[in-house]
Amino acid sequence: METSKRDLWGYEVNTSSDHCIAAINAFYHQVLSYGRGRSVILQAREHDPDCVLGNVLAGHFLASADPARAPPYFEAAKSRLEEATEYEKAVFEAVSYLVSDNKDDDVAVELHAKLLDEFPKDLLSLKRAQILCFYRGDPESSLDLVRKVLPVNKDENYIYGMLAFSLLELGRMKEAEEAARTGFEINQQDFWSQHALCHVLQFECRFKEAVEFMVECSPTWLSCLTFMYTHNWWHVGLCYLEGCAPVETVLNVYDEHIWKELEKPDASAPEVYLSALGLLLRAYVRGEIYIFRDRLQILSDRVKDRSVWFIEWHLDLLILWALAVTKENSKAEELLEGLKSKLSKMIKKKQRLMQGALKLAVAVYEFGKGNDELSLELLGSQFDAMRYKFIGASDEQLDVFNEVYYLMLLRTRKAEEAIDVLEKRLKDRGAVPFLWRLLAQGYSMAGKPEAAKAGETAQALETAHFS
């Protein structure tokens, strides 16, 4: 009887069960396609309780989905490690360390890099490593990893979306667009390639093109898990906002494609709240929150629930703003205390990094309360949100904190500082009407003659993208 099988990557796995391997391969596809059926990996153990790879992948899935159920899977994998293949042992070493208490992220990345040196076809391990890099704000390592394995995966599904995202996070938009389009040509339902292309179009202020592309792709998103589905629609809503489309179009995206996701029985509420809060904060900064007012209160009531706290720093920051702006200060302060406690339990290296995240959290809370002077003092001069990738947010998600900074500079009449940062930002994103409108305010406040021209540019751009 055959005692081993080959998985999707062609690597040997110690199992005689076709059904076990099928479940593992299905899991690979679900993760890389951001599918809703990742729990398929639990079937691997049902078909072969002794399969090390099936157990360790299931354990990793449960570590985030249902942590209390994860340990027996890792214990089962460890108990059979002597019979495992070299590939299974490498995956076990990397994944078990990744979920360990007080892990060192540098070591976790090194273990994945070592795994990929030996088994470069394993795109699931590449994805896992890139997610780790994302949450430590390290796009350089993410790009290094994907480039390491690209030569043996040049015609493979999913690889180019992973390449594109690393490139765009480093500001290499031309290369990112090329990679994203290559991924889309290989598979038009490669959602990460779709998403990366939208990032590029959005950054380059091609808002209408981005919306048309994403809306055309949107029927394919029905199989996506909550994060990918709502995040893609967040991008659409943000393109409408940045391009000054009628605010009702943004409201429709919020109601019909983000909030409505909660009606699905397998929806992840925190992932809905992340996209919803991100869109509402953008609207708030632009003075468009009035049309969302009841929705903001409803959302604030939902995120008072502690069960959605401490999942991601990025989400916690947005929750702090929502609680503060709706006068739920005691809840916000409870969340802040929890973040301080979370920070105190980290290893020293991680503490030093995340101290900045805590300071940003307090600044966002003070902004929500209307304490602009204190918030600016916490952020410091020459604040740049792009230095805070380690909260687990993309450049596009972080940019709202830059907008908050610009707004507070103007509200506290620091016109020259506002002019300086806005002029620099407009060199990269010169067709964003909102930035020109803020710059016009800064010029006017400083008594500069350029105010009229900046205002005219803003007015022209406000009708240029979606007229």
Phi, psi and omega in degrees: 000136180296129184254357177219155178231166175252136180275187183303329182276352182092010181266146186284135179232133182280087174203148175258003186264117174297324182292325177296312179296322179298320179293320178297313180296322178295323178295317176307311182296317182297318180292312184289336179260009182053043183280164181274355188254034183295340179293354177303334181296336179293339178289337181301316180291326178299323182274334176208093182298343184262359183288118182296314182296315179300318181292316184289323177291321177294320178298319179294320177300314182288336180302331176255327184282322183201075192307326183296335182271352188287318188308317181300330179290317178292324178295319178296318179297315181296323183292339182250014188297328181298328181270356185285157174284167179299324178296313180298320179297320180294319178294317179301314182300314183291316185284318181295325176291322182302325182263006182285157177291143176055038179292153173263118184300327178298317179294319179300319178293318180299319179295321178289324177297319177297316178301315183288335173299318183275328186226070189289349179277351185282089183286339175293317178293326174298315180298317180299318180293321180293323177297319177299316178297321180300315183282357172246009177064045187230070180293335179298313178295324178300316179293319178302318182295315182290324178292329178301321186258353184301320183304329180261006182230024190300331181254012187274150173296146171080337187295324186283333173295321178292322176295314183299317183294320178298318181295316183291329177291344176260006178079013182265073193290322181297313178295322180296317179297318179298315180295317181297318180292325176296315178299320180292325177293321179294318182209110182291350175253026170277096189293332179288327174290318175304311183298317180295319178297320177299318177305313182297310181301320181293314180300322181277009176065028175266061192296315181295318178298318179297314180297314181298318179296312184291320179296323177296324179282339193303328177300338180279352185276356185298335179274355185284148173293167187306315182304307186293320181297307184287328180293319176298319178289329173302316177301316179299312180300321180291322176299318176300315180296311183294328180271005178060040169291162177307134186298339177297331178292325177291318178300320179295319177299315181299310185289313191271338187235343177253296183296324183295339177303331181297342179286343181283137185296334181255018180292147174260108184302315180301326180289327173295314183297324179300311180291319181296312180296319180300321180287320181293324178295321176299317179295321180298313181300326181274002180076020182254010186290341183306323183285342181258004195310310181295328181291322178297319179294318178299316181294319178300319178298322180292318187275006168288344181289118183300339182294343179257006177271157171065022175272313178217141178300318181303313179297318180299321179297317180293323177297318179303316178299312183298317179295319181293316185287340176258016173067027176264058189295323182295321177293318180298318180292328175296318177295317179299317178298322178295322178294321177297319178295318178300317180297320184294340183266357181280159172295156188303319181299316180290324178302315182299320179292312188280354174301325177294324178295321179294319178297320177297321179300315180295320179297319179295319177299314180294323175300315179299328179278350181092011180268072187296318182300314180293319179299316178297321178299320179292320181288328181082168180287152179058037176300139175219113184298338182294347176279359186248031180303333185291356173280358179085047181221144176284169178304319181293324177287324181289332189301334179298329178288330171295319179297321175301317180298313179301315183298317181292324176301317180290320182292336177260012174062033173267067190297315184296319177295318179297316179301316182300310184287326180290320178298320178295317182294324182290343174294330179268324186228069189284357182245024176267110184303320184300319180294321177294323179295318177295319180297320177300320178297318179297313178301315181298317180297325181272000180070030182267141181292342180293350183302316183297314181295318179297320178296320178295319178297316178301314182297318179295318181290331181297339178246003186277328191273321186233020180284000000 
